[in-house]
Amino acid sequence: MKALEQLDGDQIKALIGAGYLTVDDLRNVSVDELVASVGLDADLAKQITDELPLFKHKDLSAAYKHLLVVRKRHKKPWFKRDDYEKKKKLSSSWRKPRGLFNKMRRGFPDKGAVVSVGYGAPTAIRGFHPSGFEEVLVKCFADLEGVQPDQAVRIGRTVGARKKQIILERAFAKGLKVLNPRVEGRSLHEEEKTSDGLTEENE
């Protein structure tokens, strides 16, 4: 988008601060809202609203759309670790059953499903997000350099609020899709206020 290239850092920060965390959040916004809440120039705001309907992250082929539907309808069982409920120290996360007389390994139906060929997603879309994008894990803003327009950014869960703000700004400027623009459980603004409060207490 040519309009995004005209935005400077302060304008992008103002957009994110107003709640427009990604380009997708701007799709239903009006020129007046951009001018009033963000403070953008009216001409630039109009150019953004005019270009947004034409902007697409990725065009999915009919074959890809069909595979995504097939994967969504595919019934995959919950694979549980054998006898995990008998001991508190064992988690339910999958472990391959072992042992000569192990009933799960031998295929007893009441012991639950065993991971095997046939439960996986189609190879062409394996690891893809339900929206059809290939996910790229980003832990710092330098990781954005190799992200392609047909890929989507997933910000690492260990990334702090300040660094996440920088990643969002740069992804916004590039027109990239961000899958998790918000901090889990609260907004980015609330997370920043919390981190600022902790910093002041430590000082």
C-alpha positions in Angstrom: 0.0 0.0 0.0 1.4 3.4 -1.0 -0.5 5.1 1.8 1.3 3.0 4.4 4.7 4.0 3.0 3.8 7.7 3.6 3.2 7.1 7.4 6.0 8.1 9.7 6.8 6.4 13.0 4.7 8.8 15.1 1.6 8.3 12.9 2.0 4.5 13.2 2.3 4.8 17.0 -0.8 7.0 17.0 -2.8 4.4 15.0 -1.7 1.5 17.3 -2.5 3.6 20.3 -6.0 4.3 19.0 -6.6 0.5 18.8 -5.7 -0.1 15.1 -3.1 -2.8 15.8 -2.9 -4.2 12.3 -3.9 -3.1 8.8 -6.9 -5.4 9.0 -8.3 -3.2 11.9 -8.6 -0.3 9.5 -10.9 -1.9 7.0 -14.2 -0.5 8.4 -12.8 2.8 9.6 -14.0 6.1 8.1 -11.9 9.2 7.1 -13.5 11.2 9.9 -12.5 8.6 12.5 -8.8 8.6 11.3 -8.7 12.4 11.4 -10.4 12.7 14.8 -8.9 9.8 16.8 -5.5 9.6 15.2 -4.9 13.1 13.9 -4.0 12.1 10.3 -4.2 14.6 7.5 -7.6 14.3 5.7 -6.0 13.6 2.3 -3.8 10.8 3.7 -6.7 9.3 5.6 -8.8 9.3 2.5 -6.0 7.6 0.5 -5.8 4.9 3.2 -9.6 4.2 3.2 -9.6 4.2 -0.7 -6.7 1.7 -0.9 -7.8 -0.7 1.9 -10.6 -2.5 -0.1 -8.0 -3.3 -2.8 -5.4 -4.5 -0.3 -5.1 -8.2 0.1 -2.4 -10.1 2.1 -2.8 -13.2 0.1 -5.0 -14.7 -2.7 -5.9 -18.3 -1.8 -6.4 -20.7 -4.7 -9.6 -22.8 -4.8 -7.5 -25.9 -4.1 -6.0 -24.3 -0.9 -9.4 -23.2 0.3 -10.8 -26.8 -0.2 -7.9 -28.3 1.8 -8.5 -25.8 4.7 -12.1 -26.9 4.8 -11.1 -30.6 4.7 -8.7 -30.0 7.6 -11.4 -28.2 9.6 -13.9 -31.0 9.1 -11.3 -33.6 9.9 -12.1 -35.2 13.3 -8.9 -35.7 15.2 -9.1 -37.4 18.6 -7.4 -36.1 21.7 -4.2 -38.2 22.0 -3.6 -38.9 25.7 -0.7 -40.4 27.4 -1.3 -44.0 28.5 -2.4 -44.3 32.2 -1.7 -40.6 32.8 -4.7 -40.4 35.2 -3.2 -43.0 37.5 -0.3 -40.9 38.6 -0.3 -37.2 39.6 3.2 -36.6 38.3 2.2 -37.7 34.7 0.8 -35.1 32.3 -1.7 -35.9 29.6 0.7 -34.8 26.8 1.2 -37.6 24.3 4.0 -40.2 24.8 4.4 -43.2 22.6 3.2 -46.3 24.4 5.9 -48.9 25.0 6.0 -52.3 26.6 5.3 -55.8 25.3 1.9 -56.1 27.0 0.9 -52.4 26.7 -2.8 -52.4 25.7 -2.7 -49.0 24.0 0.2 -50.1 21.9 -1.6 -53.3 21.0 -4.7 -51.3 19.8 -7.3 -52.0 22.5 -10.2 -49.5 21.6 -11.0 -48.6 25.2 -7.4 -47.4 25.8 -7.8 -44.5 23.4 -6.4 -43.6 20.0 -2.8 -43.9 19.0 -0.9 -41.4 16.9 -0.6 -42.9 13.4 -0.7 -42.0 9.7 -4.0 -40.6 8.6 -4.7 -38.2 11.4 -2.5 -35.4 10.0 -3.5 -32.5 7.9 -2.9 -32.4 4.1 0.8 -32.0 3.4 0.2 -28.8 1.3 -1.2 -26.9 4.3 0.5 -28.6 7.2 1.4 -26.0 9.8 -0.7 -23.3 8.2 -3.0 -21.0 10.2 -6.8 -21.5 9.7 -6.8 -18.2 7.7 -4.5 -19.8 5.1 -1.3 -18.1 6.1 2.0 -19.8 6.9 2.9 -18.8 10.4 6.3 -17.2 11.1 7.4 -16.9 14.8 8.9 -13.5 15.5 10.8 -12.8 18.7 12.5 -9.5 17.7 12.0 -6.9 15.1 15.0 -8.2 13.0 13.0 -11.4 12.4 10.5 -9.4 10.3 13.1 -8.9 7.5 12.6 -12.3 6.0 8.8 -12.4 6.3 7.0 -12.6 2.9 3.6 -11.0 2.2 1.9 -14.4 2.0 3.1 -15.3 5.5 1.7 -14.2 8.9 3.5 -13.0 11.9 3.1 -14.7 15.3 4.8 -12.8 18.1 6.6 -15.1 20.6 4.9 -15.4 24.0 8.0 -14.4 25.9 8.3 -11.0 24.1 7.7 -8.1 26.4 5.3 -5.2 25.9 7.8 -2.7 24.7 9.4 -5.0 22.2 6.0 -6.1 21.0 5.1 -2.5 20.3 8.2 -2.1 18.0 7.3 -5.4 16.2 3.7 -4.2 15.7 4.9 -0.9 14.3 7.3 -2.4 11.8 4.8 -5.1 10.8 2.1 -2.4 10.3 4.5 -0.4 8.1 5.1 -3.5 6.0 1.4 -4.4 5.7 2.0 -7.8 7.3 -0.7 -9.8 9.0 -0.2 -10.3 12.8 -2.0 -13.2 14.3 -1.7 -12.2 17.9 -1.5 -8.4 18.1 -2.8 -8.3 21.7 -1.2 -9.5 24.9 -3.1 -12.5 26.4 -5.9 -11.4 28.8 -5.4 -7.6 28.4 -4.7 -4.9 25.9 -1.2 -3.8 24.9 -1.9 -0.4 26.5 -2.7 -2.0 29.9 0.4 -4.2 29.7 2.6 -1.1 29.1 1.0 0.6 32.1 1.8 -2.4 34.2 5.4 -2.6 33.0 5.8 1.1 33.7 4.5 0.7 37.2 6.9 -2.2 37.9 9.8 -0.1 36.6 9.0 2.8 38.9 8.7 0.5 41.9 12.1 -1.0 41.2 13.6 2.4 40.9 
